[in-house]
Structure formats: structure tokens, C-alpha cells
Amino acid sequence: MIKAWDKNGAQLSVEFEFDRFVQAAAFIQECAGEMERQNHHASIQWEYCTIKMQVTTHDAGNTLTSKDWDLCEAISRIYEKAF
């Protein structure tokens, strides 16, 4: 299932829940590779089986750009495919 991201002003955010800690770790690892590939990085908060991410484009004055939407879509697809 594709996760829906919430738009809060100039930021997109989402929360992912996992059954096990190692699943959360694997998800972050896969997302990190995608973020490097896109050269665009989310803010990540990780607490045991819960991961929260926020995305905005800092170098565009903390606004939303197509880079944010592209990254969110890619992260959601990683989640959908693996979990």
C-alpha cells in the first residue's frame, strides 16, 4: 500500500510502522541509498519500530519542490515493495 504523505506548510511528512526493529533498519538503509541517488535527503526520526520522515527543499528556501514529491514517491514505493 502506498503511504500518503501529509502536507504541512512547506513540508511533507509521513510515519511508517514496522513489526520488528530489523525491518525498520532495513527500510532506512534502502531509503538512504535512494536519497543518495537523488541527492535529496529526508529528516528521519527513528524510535524502535516507528520511523517518521519530513521532506522540504532547504536550498530553495525551505519550500516544496518537485524534488520533494519525487523523493516521497520513491520512499513510498520502497515501503510498498518491501513491507
ABEGO torsion letter per residue (X at the ends): XBBBBBBBEABBBBBBBBABAAAAAAAAAAAAAAAAAAGBBBBBBBBGABBBBBBBBAAAGGBBBAAAAAAAAAAAAAAAAAX
